[in-house]
Amino acid sequence: MTTKPADDLRNIAEGCVKLVATQFGRELDWSLASLDELDGVCAELLAGGPLEGQRFELWWKLIGAYTGEVLVRVHGGQWGTSERAPGAFVVVVSGNTALPFAVAERVLSGEPFKSLGSFGRALPAIIERAGGAG
C-alpha cells in the first residue's frame, strides 16, 4: 500500500482518539488495552439503541481505523487492501489478513460477544495457528 492511504487511516485513527477523549472522557493510547476502552465507548454508543446512517458511518470509520492502527503498532503489521473486497482496508500481520473495519461493523451493530479487545488479543494465536507467515 502506498503511504497516502496508510497516512489517511492514521489521521482518521487520531481523530478517533480526540473524539473519544472529548465526548467520553476516555483516553486511547494505541495499546491492546485501549481496545477494551473502545469497547466501552461502543457500549455507551449503543445504549440508546442502534446507530444509523451518518452516525453509524462516522463511528465505523473512526473505530475501524483506530483498531487497525493498534494492530499495526502492536503486532508490527501494515495497512493493505483486500483482494476479496476491492477498496476495503485491512491490516496484514505476518502474512495474515485482519479485518478491523468488519469487526468494527459487527461491534457497532450490537452483535453479541464481539469485542475489539478480544480481536486484538486473538491475532497472535491466529497467526501462530496459521504457521506464522503466509
Sequence and secondary structure as in RCSB ss.txt:
>XXXX:A:sequence
MTTKPADDLRNIAEGCVKLVATQFGRELDWSLASLDELDGVCAELLAGGPLEGQRFELWWKLIGAYTGEVLVRVH
GGQWGTSERAPGAFVVVVSGNTALPFAVAERVLSGEPFKSLGSFGRALPAIIERAGGAG
>XXXX:A:secstr
  HHHHHHHHHHHHHHHHHHHHHH     SSHHHHHHHHHHHHHHHTTS   HHHHHHHHHHHHHHHHHHHHHHH
T EEEE SSSTT EEEEETTEEE HHHHHHHHHTT TT  HHHHHHHHHHHHHHTTS  
